[in-house]
């Protein structure tokens, strides 16, 4: 009889919904930042998280040991746009990185006297301070790309530094890669990796691939996760390129594009236009998390984009499984190893 009762209780336990949480489980809900387009999170080697989002006229950094409540810390403005010059307007999509003992911020900007795609480029700032919220940010100028473009990002693979960005070529925004001589200079001309080819990568007169981010796979693969279509398209979503980690990353033929989005809107959960993502891990490094922006309504605009985070898993073939964007009403367990109450 005891064995039967034990079996019954185990059965009931496993019948609980996967989303159910114990009453004493620390949780949070999205968004973590109500106005936060183009979010970037960097986790430093000491476990500190840094958050940046598009602010339009300046560069702000949030700093915390907590991922889920990082936006509750006070942001520090580390740089403001000049009144004139090539980087005097539309300060977008900043990313902070730590390379060879120094901090770097990559951001998109255009010229206030001649605004638009033709004068939009990626710029770099450098800071040698141990704490990026301190010290002096030195302007290293514009990355020497052949094309104008936006959404610059970097990554290191097998000891080599690479630059990714979205280049403007005609009516299209395409994904490009180039080796780097140093954190602000390309060592060779960029190579076009992918162009918009699917209907979900296009919106009316615009054909757009942007916001490329490198994600290392679980089975000897590398992935470039990018945002597809226009940011004002409510169907804005994430696509994926995949290559073997042993291949020549500068050869377009090594990268294979997924035919369908890997992360897209959820009408049921009222999340529209999810995209422009970054990746990080939980404080103890056991969980993978995607950081992205989304909208609560299908407004057909690049407005009301908030920063959201959620845990993701991996498929058997080693590719990421991002699931679907969770509703803002859904309680999520805080990242593993995170202390719920933080002093900031």
N, C-alpha and C positions, 0 to 999 in steps of 0.2 A: 504494500500500500504506500509506504514511504517513497519507494522508487517511482510509483505512478504520480504522486503529488509533485515530486521533484521534476519529473519530465514535463508535467503540466505547466509548472511555473517557468521552466526554461522556454517552453513553447510560447507562453504569453510574452516573455521578454523579447523574443525575436520577432514577434508580431507587431511590436511598436513601430510607428513610422520612423524612417531613418532620420527625419528632421527633428524628432522630439528631443528635448534637452531636459536634464534634471533642473529642478527649480533653483538649485544653488550653483549652477554652471554659469560662470561669467560670460556675458554675451554683449554684442553690439549690433547695431543696425546701420545699413547704408542710408544716405551717403555719409562718408566721414568728413566731407567738406562740401557745403551746399553750393558754393560757386567755385568750381575747380576744373576748368577744361584742360585737356592735354596734360594729365598728371604724370609725374615722374617720381619714383621712390628709389633711393639708393641706400643700401645697407652697408655701412662701413665695417671694416675688420674688427672694430671694437664693439660691434653690436648696435651702434647708434644708427637710427633711421633719419634720412633727410628727404623732405618732400618739397617739390616745386611744381607750380602750375602756371598757366598763362595768366598774366596780370595786365598785359597791354602796354604799360608805360614804365615798368620796373621789374626787378628780379627779387622775389621774396623767397626765404628759406624757412621751413619749419624743421625743428630738430627735436627728437624724442627717442627714448628707449622703447616706446610702445608704437606698434604699427597701427592698431585699430583706433587709437585715440591721438595720433600724432598731430592732427589738425586742431586739437584743444590747446596745444602749446602756442606761444606767441610768435608769429612770424617776424623775421628780421629782414628788412630791406637792405640788400647788399650792393645794389647798383640801380641807378635811375638813368633813363634814356637822355641823351643830349638833345638840345633844342634843334640842332641841325646836323647834317651829315648822313652817311649811308646807313647808320643804325639808329635813326631818330624817330622811328614810328613802328607801330605794330610789333611789339616785343612778344613773341610767341614761343611756345613749346620749349621751355628751358630744361636742361638736364645737367646735373652735377655729377662729376666723376672724380676719382682719386687715382692719379697716374704717377708712378715713380716719385712718390713723396710730396706731390703738389696737387692742389685742387683745381679743377677746370669746370667752367660752365659753358655749355654750348646753347646758343639761343638763335632764333630766327628774327630778323628785323628787315625793315625797308627804309627808303629815303623819304622824309617828309616832303621834300620839294618835288619828288617824282615817284609817288607811291604806286604800288601795284606789283604784279608778279615779276615784271622785268627787272626791278631793282631789289628784289627780295633775296637775301642770302643768309648763310649761317655764319655767326660770329663766335669768338672765343674769348673768355676771360680766364686769368690765371691768378692763383693765390697760394703762396708758400707757407701760410700760417697753418699750425696744427689743427686749429678750429676754423672751419670755413665761415663762421659767423663773425670772426675776428680778422685782423690783418687787412691787407690792401689787395683789391682786385685790379689786376693790370690788364688793360685792353691789348689782346694779341691780334686784333683785327679780324678780317674776313677770311674764312677758309677758301683757298684758291681753287674753287670748283670751276669747271668750264661752263656749266649752266647755272642760271639762277635757280633757286629752289628753297626748300624749307625742311624742318624736322631733322636736323643733324643728330646723329648718334654715333658712338664709338664702341668698339669691343676689341679684346685681345684674344688671339687664337694662335697657339704654338709659338708664343713669344713675339708675334707680330701684331701691330696695331692697325685696325681697319676703320674706315669712315663709311657710314651709311647715310643717305639722305634721299629726299624726294625731289627730283629735278623737273623743271618745266621745259617741255619740248612740245611746241605747238599747243594744241588743245589738251594735251595730256600731262599728267604728272606721273613720272616713271621712277622706279627704284634703282638707285645706283650704289656702287661700292668702289672704294679705292684704298690702296695701301697708304700709310702715313709715314712721313719722315720724322715728324714730331707731333705733339698733340694739336697743333694748329696749322700744319702744312701737309698737303698731299704729296706723296713721293712719285706719283704717276697719275695720268688722267683717269678719271672715273670710268667705270664700265657699267653699261645698262644691264641690269639683271632681269627686270620684268616690266612689262607694259600692261595696261588694262586690256583684257581680252574677253572677259565675261560680262554679261549684262549687269550683274550685281556690283561691278566695279565702275559703273558709269551712271551718270544722272543728267539727263537732258543733254546740254551742250558740253558738259565736263566729263572727262575720263580720268579718274584719279586713283593713284596708289600713293600713300603717304604714311608718315609715322613709323618707319621700319624699326624693329627691335629684334636683337638676336636672342634666341632661347636655345640653350644646349639640350638636346634630346637625351633619352635614356639608353639608346642602343646605337652608339656611334654615329649619331646624326646631329646636324645643326639646323635650326629653323629660324627663318626671318618671319616674324609676325607683323603684318602691316594693316593699315586701315584703308578701306576701299570705299569709293564713291565720295561725294561731297559732304562736308561736315553738316550742311543744312539738310541733307537727305535723311529722313527718319529711318531709312534702311541702311545707313552707315554701319559697317560691320568689319570684322577682322578676317583677313585671308592669311595664307601660309605658304612659304617657300621652304623646301627641304633639300638638303645636300648631305652627303657623307662627310664626316669630319676629316677624313683623310684626303678629300678631293681638293682641287684647285678652286678656292673660293672666288677667284677673279674670273673664272670661266662661266659665262651664263648658262652653258649647257649642263652644268652640274646641278643647277637648281631646278627643282620640279615644283610646279604650282598646283596647289589643291584646287579642285574644280568647284568646290562649294565653300562658303564661309565657315570658319571654325568657331565663330562666336558672333551671334547676331541678335536682333531685337526679340523681345518676348512680349507679345500683346497681352497674354494672360497675366504676366507680372508687371505690366505697365512700365517697361523699360525700353526706350527707343534710342536709336543711334549709338549703341555701345561701341567704343573704340578708343583710339589713341592711347594705347596701353603701355605699361611697363611691367616688369616682373621682380619679385623679391621672395625671400623665404621668411618663415616664422623665426622668432628669437632663438629657438634652439636648433634651427636648421632642418627640422624634420618635415616641414610642410612647404609646398610651393603656393604662392599667391599671385594673382593677377590684379593689377591696379589699372583702372580705366575710368572714362567718363561716360555718363549716360544721361538721358532726359526722362522725365516722368510723363511727358505728353508729346504727341506727334505734332509739333508746331511748325515743321518745315523750316527751322531756323537754326543758326549756330548760337543759340542762347539757352540759358538755364541748364547748362551742362555741369553736373556735379561729380565729384570724385568718389568712386566706389572701389571696394576691394572684396575679393572672395577667393577661397581656396580652390585649387584645381588639382586634378589627378593625371594619370598617364595611362594610355591604352597599352595593350599587350605588345604592339609593334614599336613601342617607345615614343610615339607621338603624343603631344599633349591633348588632354580632354578637358576643355574649359567649361563644359556643361552649358547652362543657359543663365543669363543675368538674373540674379535673385531680386525679388521684390523688396522695396524699402520697408515693408511691414514684417519681413522675415528676420527673426532673431538668429544671429550667427555666433557660433562659439569663437571666442577670441583666439588669435594665433597661438599655437602651442609654445609654451615657455614664457608667454607674456604675463607680466604682473598686472593685475587688473587695476590696482590703485597705484598711480605713479606720482612722484614728486618731480616737478618740471622747473 
